[in-house]
Amino acid sequence: MDRNNVHATLQAKETRLQGLLLKGMDGDASAYRTFLSELTVHLRGFLRKRLYNRPGDIEDLVQEVLLAIHNGRHSYRPDQPLTAWIHAIARYKVTDYFRAYSRLEALNNPLDDALELLAASDLEAAQAKRDLAKLLTQLPDRQKLPIVHVKLEGLSVVETAKVTGLSESAVKIGVHRGLKALAAKMRGMR
C-alpha cells in the first residue's frame, strides 16, 4: 500500500471514529458501542507494540484506556484530531503502567542476587530505555511527541503531524530542537 493510500485509510478511520464518538456523545448508544468496539481493535495494536514482552497485560491496559476515554469524553474538542487525543490518553496510561511495573519489579529483585549482578550488561539496553524515557518527560510536548513518534515509533513526519495535531514543519522543528535539548541534558548528566 503506498503512502497516499495509507494516509487516506488513516483519515477515513479518523473520520469514522470521530463521527461515532460525536453521535455517541449526542446520545446514540449504538454508535457509541460501535466506537468503543472499533477503538478497542486500534488500541490493542497500539499497546501490543509497546507491551510486546508483556502480552498478558494488554487487555487490562486496553480496558483502563477505554475507561479513561469514556470518563474524559467531555474533554474532547471536535475541532482537534481524535487520534491525537486518544493516543495522549493511551500514552499516559502506558506510562503509569510502566511506573507501577518498575516499582513492583524493584520490590521483587533482591540486591544480593549474584546472577543478577553478573547479568548487568544485559540490562544496559533496558536502562538506556528508562533513562531516555526519563529525559523525554523533561521535554515539552511539542518536542517530546515528535521525537517519540518519528524517532522511536518510526512514523513519518506527515503521520506524526496528523497524530499530534502539529504542522509538519512544527514536527521537524520539534524533533531537531528536542534532540538538541536531549543531547544537552545528557552532557549535563556526565
C-alpha positions as CSV (number, residue, x, y, z in Angstrom):
1,M,0.0,0.0,0.0
2,D,1.6,3.3,-1.0
3,R,1.8,6.3,1.3
4,N,-1.3,8.1,-0.2
5,N,-3.4,5.0,0.3
6,V,-2.2,4.7,3.9
7,H,-2.9,8.3,4.6
8,A,-6.4,8.0,3.0
9,T,-7.1,4.9,5.1
10,L,-5.9,6.6,8.3
11,Q,-8.0,9.7,7.5
12,A,-11.1,7.6,6.8
13,K,-10.6,5.7,10.1
14,E,-10.2,9.0,12.0
15,T,-13.4,10.5,10.4
16,R,-15.4,7.3,11.1
17,L,-14.3,7.1,14.7
18,Q,-14.9,10.8,15.3
19,G,-18.4,10.6,13.8
20,L,-19.2,7.6,16.0
21,L,-17.9,9.3,19.1
22,L,-19.8,12.5,18.4
23,K,-23.0,10.6,17.8
24,G,-22.5,8.7,21.0
25,M,-21.9,11.9,22.9
26,D,-25.3,13.1,21.5
27,G,-27.0,10.1,23.0
28,D,-26.7,7.4,20.2
29,A,-25.9,4.4,22.3
30,S,-25.4,2.1,19.3
31,A,-22.9,4.5,17.7
32,Y,-21.0,4.8,21.0
33,R,-20.8,0.9,21.4
34,T,-19.5,0.7,17.8
35,F,-17.0,3.5,18.6
36,L,-15.7,1.6,21.6
37,S,-15.6,-1.7,19.8
38,E,-13.6,-0.3,16.8
39,L,-11.4,1.7,19.1
40,T,-10.6,-1.5,21.1
41,V,-9.1,-3.1,18.0
42,H,-7.0,0.0,17.4
43,L,-5.8,0.2,21.0
44,R,-4.8,-3.5,21.1
45,G,-2.5,-2.8,18.1
46,F,-1.2,0.4,19.7
47,L,-0.5,-1.4,23.0
48,R,0.9,-4.6,21.5
49,K,3.8,-2.6,20.1
50,R,4.6,-1.1,23.5
51,L,4.0,-4.2,25.6
52,Y,5.4,-6.9,23.3
53,N,7.1,-8.6,26.2
54,R,4.0,-8.5,28.5
55,P,1.1,-9.7,26.3
56,G,-0.9,-10.8,29.3
57,D,-1.3,-7.1,30.4
58,I,-2.5,-5.8,27.1
59,E,-6.2,-6.5,27.7
60,D,-6.1,-4.9,31.2
61,L,-4.5,-1.8,29.8
62,V,-7.0,-1.6,26.9
63,Q,-9.8,-1.6,29.5
64,E,-8.0,1.1,31.5
65,V,-7.6,3.3,28.4
66,L,-11.2,2.8,27.3
67,L,-12.4,3.7,30.8
68,A,-10.2,6.9,30.8
69,I,-11.6,7.8,27.3
70,H,-15.2,7.2,28.5
71,N,-14.7,9.3,31.6
72,G,-12.9,12.1,29.8
73,R,-15.0,12.2,26.6
74,H,-16.4,15.5,27.7
75,S,-12.9,17.0,27.3
76,Y,-12.7,16.0,23.6
77,R,-12.8,19.0,21.3
78,P,-14.3,18.1,17.9
79,D,-12.0,20.6,16.1
80,Q,-8.9,18.6,17.1
81,P,-7.8,15.2,15.7
82,L,-9.4,12.4,17.6
83,T,-6.4,10.0,17.3
84,A,-4.1,12.6,18.9
85,W,-6.5,12.9,21.9
86,I,-6.8,9.1,22.2
87,H,-3.1,8.5,21.9
88,A,-2.3,11.1,24.5
89,I,-4.6,9.2,26.9
90,A,-3.2,5.8,26.0
91,R,0.4,7.1,26.4
92,Y,-0.3,8.4,29.9
93,K,-1.9,5.0,30.8
94,V,1.2,3.2,29.4
95,T,3.5,5.5,31.3
96,D,1.5,4.8,34.5
97,Y,1.7,1.1,33.8
98,F,5.4,1.1,33.4
99,R,5.9,3.2,36.6
100,A,3.8,0.8,38.6
101,Y,5.5,-2.2,36.9
102,S,9.0,-0.8,37.6
103,R,8.1,-0.3,41.3
104,L,6.9,-3.9,41.6
105,E,10.0,-5.2,39.8
106,A,12.2,-3.2,42.3
107,L,10.4,-4.9,45.2
108,N,10.9,-8.4,43.7
109,N,14.6,-8.1,42.9
110,P,16.9,-8.9,45.8
111,L,20.0,-6.8,45.7
112,D,22.3,-9.6,46.7
113,D,21.5,-11.9,43.8
114,A,24.9,-12.7,42.3
115,L,23.4,-13.8,39.0
116,E,21.7,-10.5,38.6
117,L,24.9,-8.6,39.3
118,L,26.7,-10.6,36.7
119,A,24.0,-10.0,34.1
120,A,24.2,-6.2,34.4
121,S,25.5,-5.8,30.8
122,D,22.2,-7.4,29.6
123,L,20.3,-4.7,31.4
124,E,22.1,-1.8,29.7
125,A,19.5,-1.6,26.9
126,A,16.6,-1.5,29.4
127,Q,18.4,1.1,31.5
128,A,19.1,3.2,28.4
129,K,15.4,3.0,27.5
130,R,14.4,4.0,31.1
131,D,16.9,6.9,31.0
132,L,15.6,8.1,27.7
133,A,12.0,7.9,28.9
134,K,13.0,9.9,32.0
135,L,14.8,12.5,29.8
136,L,11.8,12.7,27.4
137,T,9.5,13.6,30.3
138,Q,11.6,16.7,30.9
139,L,10.8,18.0,27.3
140,P,7.8,20.0,26.4
141,D,5.2,18.0,24.4
142,R,6.0,20.0,21.2
143,Q,9.4,18.4,21.3
144,K,8.7,15.1,23.1
145,L,5.8,13.9,20.9
146,P,7.7,14.4,17.6
147,I,10.7,12.5,18.9
148,V,8.6,9.7,20.2
149,H,6.5,9.3,17.0
150,V,9.2,9.9,14.4
151,K,12.4,8.6,16.0
152,L,11.1,5.9,18.4
153,E,7.9,4.7,16.7
154,G,9.1,5.2,13.1
155,L,6.1,7.3,11.9
156,S,6.6,9.7,9.1
157,V,6.5,13.5,9.6
158,V,3.1,13.6,7.9
159,E,1.7,10.8,10.1
160,T,3.1,12.4,13.2
161,A,1.6,15.8,12.3
162,K,-1.8,14.0,12.0
163,V,-1.5,12.2,15.3
164,T,-0.2,15.2,17.3
165,G,-2.2,18.0,15.6
166,L,1.1,19.8,14.9
167,S,2.0,21.1,11.5
168,E,4.7,19.2,9.5
169,S,7.2,22.0,10.0
170,A,6.5,22.0,13.7
171,V,7.1,18.3,13.8
172,K,10.5,18.7,12.1
173,I,11.4,21.6,14.4
174,G,10.3,19.7,17.4
175,V,12.5,16.7,16.5
176,H,15.5,18.9,15.9
177,R,15.1,21.1,19.0
178,G,14.2,18.1,21.1
179,L,17.2,16.1,20.1
180,K,19.4,19.1,20.7
181,A,17.8,19.5,24.2
182,L,18.3,15.8,25.0
183,A,21.9,16.0,24.0
184,A,22.4,18.9,26.3
185,K,20.7,17.1,29.2
186,M,22.8,14.0,28.6
187,R,26.0,16.1,28.6
188,G,24.8,17.6,31.9
189,M,24.4,14.1,33.4
190,R,28.1,13.2,33.0
